[in-house]
Amino acid sequence: MALFDRNDIAVDLGTANTIVRNNTDEVLFCEATCIALETKYNNVRTIAIGDNAKKMLGRAPQEICVINPISKGAISDFETTKIFMQALIDKGRTNSLAPRVGISIPQNLTQVERHSLYEATMLAGAKEVLLIEDPFSASVGAGLDISTARAKMVIDAGGGLVEASIISLGGLVTSAFTKEAGDFIDYAIIEFCRHNKSIGISKDTAEMIKQRINVFSDNPSVAIGAKNLVNGMPIAYELQLNDFKNLLLNSMEKIKRVILEAIHEAPPQIAPDLIDDGAVLTGGLALMQGLKDYLQEELKITINLSPNPLLDISKGACKIMQNYADYNQEL
């Protein structure tokens, strides 16, 4: 009997966004990994999750706390993660039975971090928790056959981590990662504005700036609302996007070095496969303008951008859960 006969759900629990799928591969939730909690009279109540909670960030009154339960791919707060997972399970539940929950996780998580996530999800109401590593979820979701001897390379560029992995015969040959991912770039943009422009901007504004910059072309200016750090007043500010090119290039260079690290650790037998097939680029950061072209030019191998980089991990986790007995022999 297939696992999904019980109303099970697959979860891509990302630093920036969380995606939940059900047994029919339907996306039930695709929103920010964020939760708003109200504490009154020693009671904690969930006000909102996802995008609605994210909109409250920096705007909520003192009794409402807006939290991102995942930081750099790992649990930042156990109790909050438990509450968040309970909300996700409620969204995916189709009957009174407790579902099995498959969660795709970064390959570098420690056993302590894995156990914390497992416990939080079990306490949230899961009957069983299956932890599936991101390189496998991303590869399967991108349509790669990881069961053959032909090596596959996948670059998962997300909000909390960038992982470069080479998979062959259903197992991990080499892997390397950096935490200088999407969120790191956002905060670097915030600090640049603080120290070089004397203005304070929100993370949402920083993300918008990151998405609009193309490091290979001339960029226009953009009008933003900010806080003048000299006098504390709101200010309409004209930002020159070209000022941020070097910042993004530095991040791309770090991603390139991580990919090279994974390639350098691979045995020589892998080289012909990488020459012929190149690598697949997936994850939310894969959509950053110029990243694919930069990596292809610098690495001298083909970089294939996945058609749906935001959805690959959740799609792969869902497929692996549906055939977990087969994949479990390989993973």
FIMARPA-506119 format. One record per residue (C-alpha): residue in three letters; x, y, z. Coordinates in nm, 3 decimals. Each point is the difference from the previous one (the first is absolute). Layout:
<recs>
+-----+---------+---------+---------+
:   r :      c1 :      c2 :      c3 :
+-----+---------+---------+---------+
: ALA :       X :       Y :       Z :
...
+-----+---------+---------+---------+
</recs>
This chain:
<recs>
+-----+---------+---------+---------+
:   r :      c1 :      c2 :      c3 :
+-----+---------+---------+---------+
: MET :   0.000 :   0.000 :   0.000 :
: ALA :   0.141 :   0.340 :  -0.095 :
: LEU :   0.087 :   0.240 :   0.276 :
: PHE :  -0.227 :   0.268 :  -0.141 :
: ASP :  -0.310 :  -0.221 :   0.047 :
: ARG :  -0.018 :   0.159 :   0.346 :
: ASN :  -0.020 :   0.373 :  -0.095 :
: ASP :   0.373 :   0.061 :   0.046 :
: ILE :   0.171 :   0.329 :  -0.080 :
: ALA :   0.342 :   0.103 :  -0.133 :
: VAL :   0.159 :   0.319 :   0.133 :
: ASP :   0.280 :   0.218 :  -0.137 :
: LEU :   0.083 :   0.184 :   0.322 :
: GLY :   0.217 :   0.279 :  -0.136 :
: THR :   0.159 :   0.295 :   0.173 :
: ALA :  -0.192 :   0.248 :  -0.214 :
: ASN :  -0.302 :  -0.196 :  -0.125 :
: THR :  -0.184 :  -0.319 :   0.090 :
: ILE :  -0.184 :  -0.217 :  -0.251 :
: VAL :  -0.243 :  -0.278 :   0.093 :
: ARG :  -0.134 :  -0.263 :  -0.241 :
: ASN :  -0.255 :  -0.275 :   0.050 :
: ASN :  -0.024 :  -0.353 :  -0.139 :
: THR :  -0.132 :   0.122 :  -0.336 :
: ASP :   0.302 :   0.233 :  -0.040 :
: GLU :  -0.225 :   0.302 :   0.056 :
: VAL :   0.172 :   0.304 :   0.154 :
: LEU :  -0.196 :   0.081 :   0.315 :
: PHE :   0.227 :   0.271 :   0.139 :
: CYS :   0.271 :   0.210 :  -0.164 :
: GLU :   0.075 :   0.296 :   0.221 :
: ALA :   0.261 :   0.157 :   0.225 :
: THR :   0.146 :  -0.208 :   0.284 :
: CYS :  -0.138 :   0.237 :   0.258 :
: ILE :  -0.244 :  -0.010 :   0.290 :
: ALA :  -0.161 :   0.270 :   0.215 :
: LEU :  -0.074 :  -0.091 :   0.362 :
: GLU :  -0.194 :   0.199 :   0.258 :
: THR :   0.089 :  -0.045 :   0.367 :
: LYS :  -0.264 :   0.107 :   0.252 :
: TYR :  -0.059 :  -0.118 :   0.357 :
: ASN :   0.269 :  -0.268 :  -0.044 :
: ASN :  -0.185 :  -0.144 :  -0.300 :
: VAL :   0.149 :  -0.020 :  -0.350 :
: ARG :  -0.235 :   0.032 :  -0.295 :
: THR :   0.082 :  -0.025 :  -0.371 :
: ILE :  -0.109 :   0.318 :  -0.179 :
: ALA :   0.126 :  -0.076 :  -0.350 :
: ILE :   0.246 :  -0.212 :  -0.195 :
: GLY :   0.172 :   0.038 :  -0.335 :
: ASP :  -0.030 :   0.320 :  -0.202 :
: ASN :  -0.258 :   0.152 :   0.236 :
: ALA :   0.243 :  -0.038 :   0.290 :
: LYS :   0.288 :   0.140 :  -0.206 :
: LYS :  -0.203 :   0.315 :  -0.071 :
: MET :  -0.010 :   0.065 :   0.376 :
: LEU :   0.379 :  -0.002 :   0.034 :
: GLY :   0.108 :   0.334 :   0.149 :
: ARG :  -0.361 :   0.118 :   0.024 :
: ALA :  -0.150 :  -0.218 :   0.275 :
: PRO :  -0.080 :   0.128 :   0.352 :
: GLN :   0.209 :  -0.118 :   0.294 :
: GLU :  -0.224 :  -0.293 :   0.093 :
: ILE :   0.038 :  -0.152 :  -0.349 :
: CYS :   0.331 :  -0.163 :  -0.086 :
: VAL :   0.083 :  -0.073 :  -0.364 :
: ILE :   0.251 :  -0.283 :  -0.030 :
: ASN :   0.183 :  -0.187 :  -0.275 :
: PRO :   0.033 :  -0.349 :   0.155 :
: ILE :   0.273 :  -0.105 :  -0.248 :
: SER :   0.335 :   0.176 :  -0.024 :
: LYS :   0.270 :  -0.102 :  -0.249 :
: GLY :  -0.178 :  -0.330 :  -0.057 :
: ALA :  -0.022 :  -0.099 :   0.368 :
: ILE :  -0.253 :   0.042 :   0.281 :
: SER :   0.045 :   0.333 :   0.177 :
: ASP :  -0.279 :  -0.053 :   0.254 :
: PHE :  -0.133 :  -0.345 :   0.097 :
: GLU :  -0.339 :   0.103 :   0.141 :
: THR :  -0.073 :   0.234 :  -0.289 :
: THR :   0.094 :  -0.268 :  -0.252 :
: LYS :  -0.238 :  -0.242 :   0.171 :
: ILE :  -0.286 :   0.251 :  -0.025 :
: PHE :   0.087 :   0.077 :  -0.364 :
: MET :   0.011 :  -0.369 :  -0.094 :
: GLN :  -0.334 :  -0.055 :   0.174 :
: ALA :  -0.154 :   0.273 :  -0.217 :
: LEU :   0.147 :  -0.163 :  -0.313 :
: ILE :  -0.129 :  -0.344 :   0.102 :
: ASP :  -0.347 :   0.147 :   0.055 :
: LYS :   0.009 :   0.142 :  -0.353 :
: GLY :   0.100 :  -0.335 :  -0.147 :
: ARG :  -0.230 :  -0.221 :   0.207 :
: THR :  -0.293 :  -0.144 :  -0.197 :
: ASN :  -0.147 :  -0.221 :   0.272 :
: SER :   0.029 :  -0.073 :   0.370 :
: LEU :   0.300 :  -0.228 :  -0.043 :
: ALA :   0.342 :   0.136 :   0.092 :
: PRO :   0.203 :   0.032 :  -0.321 :
: ARG :   0.351 :  -0.111 :  -0.078 :
: VAL :   0.211 :   0.307 :  -0.071 :
: GLY :   0.299 :   0.005 :  -0.234 :
: ILE :   0.232 :   0.297 :   0.053 :
: SER :   0.283 :   0.093 :  -0.233 :
: ILE :   0.301 :   0.120 :   0.199 :
: PRO :   0.349 :   0.136 :  -0.077 :
: GLN :   0.259 :  -0.275 :  -0.029 :
: ASN :   0.229 :   0.170 :   0.255 :
: LEU :  -0.244 :  -0.006 :   0.294 :
: THR :   0.151 :  -0.159 :   0.311 :
: GLN :  -0.163 :  -0.296 :   0.174 :
: VAL :  -0.109 :   0.232 :   0.280 :
: GLU :  -0.170 :   0.235 :  -0.248 :
: ARG :  -0.163 :  -0.293 :  -0.181 :
: HIS :  -0.129 :  -0.139 :   0.329 :
: SER :  -0.139 :   0.340 :   0.100 :
: LEU :  -0.193 :   0.031 :  -0.326 :
: TYR :  -0.121 :  -0.360 :   0.030 :
: GLU :  -0.121 :   0.054 :   0.356 :
: ALA :  -0.166 :   0.334 :  -0.081 :
: THR :  -0.193 :  -0.159 :  -0.288 :
: MET :  -0.105 :  -0.306 :   0.201 :
: LEU :  -0.123 :   0.224 :   0.282 :
: ALA :  -0.186 :   0.207 :  -0.261 :
: GLY :  -0.218 :  -0.301 :  -0.081 :
: ALA :   0.181 :  -0.213 :  -0.258 :
: LYS :  -0.035 :  -0.378 :   0.013 :
: GLU :   0.342 :  -0.049 :  -0.155 :
: VAL :   0.273 :   0.237 :  -0.123 :
: LEU :   0.226 :  -0.074 :  -0.296 :
: LEU :   0.303 :   0.227 :  -0.043 :
: ILE :   0.118 :   0.024 :  -0.362 :
: GLU :   0.319 :   0.187 :  -0.084 :
: ASP :  -0.032 :   0.299 :  -0.235 :
: PRO :   0.249 :  -0.118 :  -0.268 :
: PHE :  -0.217 :  -0.305 :  -0.068 :
: SER :  -0.329 :   0.191 :   0.014 :
: ALA :   0.134 :   0.271 :  -0.231 :
: SER :   0.143 :  -0.252 :  -0.248 :
: VAL :  -0.317 :  -0.210 :  -0.021 :
: GLY :  -0.216 :   0.314 :  -0.017 :
: ALA :   0.209 :   0.134 :  -0.288 :
: GLY :  -0.060 :  -0.324 :  -0.191 :
: LEU :   0.341 :  -0.161 :   0.044 :
: ASP :   0.037 :  -0.378 :   0.021 :
: ILE :   0.226 :  -0.046 :   0.302 :
: SER :  -0.006 :  -0.381 :  -0.007 :
: THR :   0.251 :  -0.044 :  -0.284 :
: ALA :   0.379 :  -0.006 :   0.006 :
: ARG :   0.006 :   0.321 :  -0.205 :
: ALA :   0.080 :   0.283 :   0.241 :
: LYS :  -0.243 :   0.290 :   0.042 :
: MET :   0.096 :   0.337 :   0.147 :
: VAL :  -0.263 :   0.221 :   0.161 :
: ILE :   0.056 :   0.350 :   0.137 :
: ASP :  -0.274 :   0.088 :   0.250 :
: ALA :   0.015 :   0.376 :   0.059 :
: GLY :  -0.248 :   0.100 :   0.268 :
: GLY :  -0.059 :   0.265 :   0.262 :
: GLY :   0.204 :  -0.156 :   0.279 :
: LEU :   0.250 :  -0.222 :  -0.183 :
: VAL :   0.161 :  -0.067 :  -0.335 :
: GLU :   0.075 :  -0.372 :  -0.035 :
: ALA :   0.196 :  -0.149 :  -0.290 :
: SER :  -0.031 :  -0.378 :  -0.017 :
: ILE :   0.103 :  -0.281 :  -0.234 :
: ILE :  -0.218 :  -0.313 :   0.008 :
: SER :   0.064 :  -0.340 :  -0.156 :
: LEU :  -0.168 :  -0.339 :   0.048 :
: GLY :  -0.251 :   0.159 :   0.239 :
: GLY :   0.269 :   0.119 :   0.240 :
: LEU :   0.187 :   0.321 :   0.077 :
: VAL :   0.349 :   0.001 :  -0.155 :
: THR :   0.106 :   0.346 :   0.116 :
: SER :  -0.172 :   0.306 :   0.145 :
: ALA :   0.096 :   0.349 :   0.108 :
: PHE :  -0.201 :   0.291 :   0.133 :
: THR :   0.010 :   0.365 :   0.106 :
: LYS :  -0.235 :   0.201 :   0.218 :
: GLU :   0.068 :   0.309 :  -0.213 :
: ALA :  -0.328 :  -0.054 :  -0.183 :
: GLY :  -0.309 :   0.211 :  -0.075 :
: ASP :  -0.059 :   0.133 :   0.351 :
: PHE :   0.371 :   0.076 :   0.041 :
: ILE :  -0.013 :   0.218 :  -0.312 :
: ASP :  -0.311 :   0.181 :   0.127 :
: TYR :   0.167 :   0.087 :   0.328 :
: ALA :   0.317 :   0.106 :  -0.181 :
: ILE :  -0.210 :   0.244 :  -0.205 :
: ILE :  -0.156 :   0.132 :   0.322 :
: GLU :   0.345 :   0.056 :   0.153 :
: PHE :   0.128 :   0.165 :  -0.318 :
: CYS :  -0.285 :   0.249 :   0.012 :
: ARG :   0.058 :   0.061 :   0.371 :
: HIS :   0.373 :   0.067 :  -0.027 :
: ASN :   0.024 :   0.158 :  -0.345 :
: LYS :  -0.333 :   0.179 :  -0.042 :
: SER :  -0.094 :   0.066 :   0.365 :
: ILE :  -0.346 :  -0.143 :  -0.056 :
: GLY :  -0.184 :  -0.290 :   0.157 :
: ILE :  -0.198 :  -0.232 :  -0.226 :
: SER :  -0.215 :  -0.308 :   0.063 :
: LYS :   0.091 :  -0.354 :  -0.103 :
: ASP :  -0.283 :   0.006 :  -0.255 :
: THR :   0.153 :   0.310 :  -0.161 :
: ALA :   0.342 :  -0.168 :  -0.001 :
: GLU :  -0.149 :  -0.305 :  -0.171 :
: MET :  -0.162 :   0.221 :  -0.264 :
: ILE :   0.335 :   0.168 :  -0.065 :
: LYS :   0.172 :  -0.340 :  -0.035 :
: GLN :  -0.257 :  -0.119 :  -0.252 :
: ARG :   0.031 :   0.310 :  -0.221 :
: ILE :   0.378 :   0.008 :  -0.037 :
: ASN :   0.171 :  -0.153 :  -0.302 :
: VAL :   0.374 :  -0.011 :   0.050 :
: PHE :   0.063 :  -0.024 :  -0.377 :
: SER :  -0.188 :   0.312 :  -0.107 :
: ASP :  -0.059 :   0.361 :   0.094 :
: ASN :  -0.273 :   0.029 :   0.261 :
: PRO :  -0.247 :   0.284 :   0.051 :
: SER :  -0.057 :   0.181 :   0.328 :
: VAL :  -0.292 :  -0.098 :   0.222 :
: ALA :  -0.209 :   0.213 :   0.235 :
: ILE :  -0.048 :  -0.146 :   0.348 :
: GLY :  -0.139 :   0.102 :   0.336 :
: ALA :   0.260 :  -0.012 :   0.276 :
: LYS :   0.092 :   0.134 :   0.341 :
: ASN :   0.253 :   0.282 :   0.019 :
: LEU :   0.250 :  -0.126 :   0.258 :
: VAL :   0.133 :   0.352 :   0.059 :
: ASN :  -0.324 :   0.155 :   0.128 :
: GLY :  -0.226 :  -0.308 :   0.032 :
: MET :  -0.258 :   0.133 :  -0.246 :
: PRO :  -0.162 :  -0.182 :  -0.294 :
: ILE :   0.158 :   0.088 :  -0.334 :
: ALA :  -0.068 :  -0.063 :  -0.369 :
: TYR :   0.333 :  -0.113 :  -0.140 :
: GLU :   0.131 :  -0.060 :  -0.353 :
: LEU :   0.232 :  -0.301 :   0.004 :
: GLN :   0.249 :  -0.069 :  -0.278 :
: LEU :  -0.020 :  -0.375 :  -0.056 :
: ASN :   0.343 :  -0.004 :  -0.164 :
: ASP :   0.146 :   0.073 :   0.344 :
: PHE :  -0.091 :  -0.353 :   0.106 :
: LYS :   0.161 :  -0.189 :  -0.289 :
: ASN :   0.322 :  -0.084 :   0.183 :
: LEU :  -0.195 :  -0.125 :   0.300 :
: LEU :  -0.192 :  -0.249 :  -0.215 :
: LEU :   0.312 :  -0.100 :  -0.193 :
: ASN :   0.174 :  -0.083 :   0.329 :
: SER :  -0.290 :  -0.229 :   0.093 :
: MET :   0.008 :  -0.166 :  -0.342 :
: GLU :   0.372 :  -0.057 :   0.044 :
: LYS :  -0.064 :  -0.176 :   0.330 :
: ILE :  -0.262 :  -0.224 :  -0.165 :
: LYS :   0.250 :  -0.082 :  -0.275 :
: ARG :   0.262 :  -0.100 :   0.259 :
: VAL :  -0.247 :  -0.234 :   0.171 :
: ILE :  -0.077 :  -0.170 :  -0.332 :
: LEU :   0.372 :  -0.034 :  -0.072 :
: GLU :   0.050 :  -0.154 :   0.344 :
: ALA :  -0.259 :  -0.269 :  -0.075 :
: ILE :   0.154 :  -0.067 :  -0.344 :
: HIS :   0.357 :  -0.013 :   0.132 :
: GLU :  -0.095 :  -0.266 :   0.256 :
: ALA :  -0.160 :  -0.222 :  -0.264 :
: PRO :   0.197 :  -0.291 :  -0.152 :
: PRO :   0.128 :   0.029 :  -0.361 :
: GLN :  -0.268 :  -0.241 :  -0.125 :
: ILE :  -0.259 :   0.274 :   0.060 :
: ALA :   0.168 :   0.251 :  -0.237 :
: PRO :  -0.141 :  -0.131 :  -0.333 :
: ASP :  -0.357 :   0.015 :   0.137 :
: LEU :   0.041 :   0.361 :   0.110 :
: ILE :   0.152 :   0.094 :  -0.336 :
: ASP :  -0.292 :  -0.156 :  -0.190 :
: ASP :  -0.292 :   0.086 :   0.230 :
: GLY :   0.118 :   0.298 :   0.204 :
: ALA :  -0.196 :   0.088 :   0.314 :
: VAL :  -0.360 :   0.086 :   0.089 :
: LEU :  -0.060 :   0.331 :   0.182 :
: THR :  -0.307 :   0.010 :   0.223 :
: GLY :  -0.137 :   0.182 :   0.307 :
: GLY :  -0.137 :   0.352 :   0.042 :
: LEU :   0.340 :   0.169 :  -0.038 :
: ALA :   0.039 :  -0.170 :  -0.340 :
: LEU :  -0.230 :   0.273 :  -0.136 :
: MET :   0.248 :   0.277 :   0.089 :
: GLN :   0.083 :   0.180 :  -0.324 :
: GLY :   0.336 :  -0.098 :  -0.146 :
: LEU :   0.078 :  -0.287 :   0.238 :
: LYS :  -0.042 :  -0.277 :  -0.257 :
: ASP :   0.208 :   0.185 :  -0.262 :
: TYR :   0.269 :   0.090 :   0.254 :
: LEU :   0.042 :  -0.360 :   0.118 :
: GLN :   0.001 :  -0.136 :  -0.354 :
: GLU :   0.267 :   0.248 :  -0.109 :
: GLU :   0.220 :  -0.050 :   0.306 :
: LEU :  -0.029 :  -0.379 :   0.033 :
: LYS :   0.009 :  -0.080 :  -0.375 :
: ILE :  -0.275 :  -0.260 :   0.039 :
: THR :  -0.365 :   0.013 :  -0.104 :
: ILE :  -0.232 :   0.138 :   0.267 :
: ASN :  -0.361 :  -0.107 :  -0.057 :
: LEU :  -0.257 :   0.216 :   0.178 :
: SER :  -0.289 :  -0.212 :   0.125 :
: PRO :  -0.339 :   0.097 :  -0.149 :
: ASN :  -0.155 :   0.032 :   0.350 :
: PRO :   0.289 :   0.063 :   0.243 :
: LEU :  -0.228 :   0.111 :   0.283 :
: LEU :  -0.204 :  -0.323 :  -0.008 :
: ASP :   0.262 :  -0.268 :  -0.070 :
: ILE :   0.071 :  -0.101 :   0.361 :
: SER :  -0.365 :  -0.037 :   0.101 :
: LYS :  -0.076 :  -0.186 :  -0.323 :
: GLY :   0.295 :  -0.234 :   0.051 :
: ALA :  -0.083 :  -0.063 :   0.366 :
: CYS :  -0.357 :  -0.084 :  -0.102 :
: LYS :   0.117 :  -0.247 :  -0.265 :
: ILE :   0.251 :  -0.163 :   0.235 :
: MET :  -0.270 :  -0.045 :   0.265 :
: GLN :  -0.232 :  -0.166 :  -0.250 :
: ASN :   0.272 :  -0.256 :  -0.077 :
: TYR :   0.191 :   0.012 :   0.326 :
: ALA :   0.069 :  -0.374 :   0.019 :
: ASP :   0.181 :   0.014 :  -0.337 :
: TYR :   0.190 :   0.320 :   0.072 :
: ASN :   0.090 :  -0.106 :   0.353 :
: GLN :   0.213 :  -0.280 :  -0.141 :
: GLU :   0.200 :   0.256 :  -0.195 :
: LEU :   0.014 :   0.306 :   0.225 :
+-----+---------+---------+---------+
</recs>
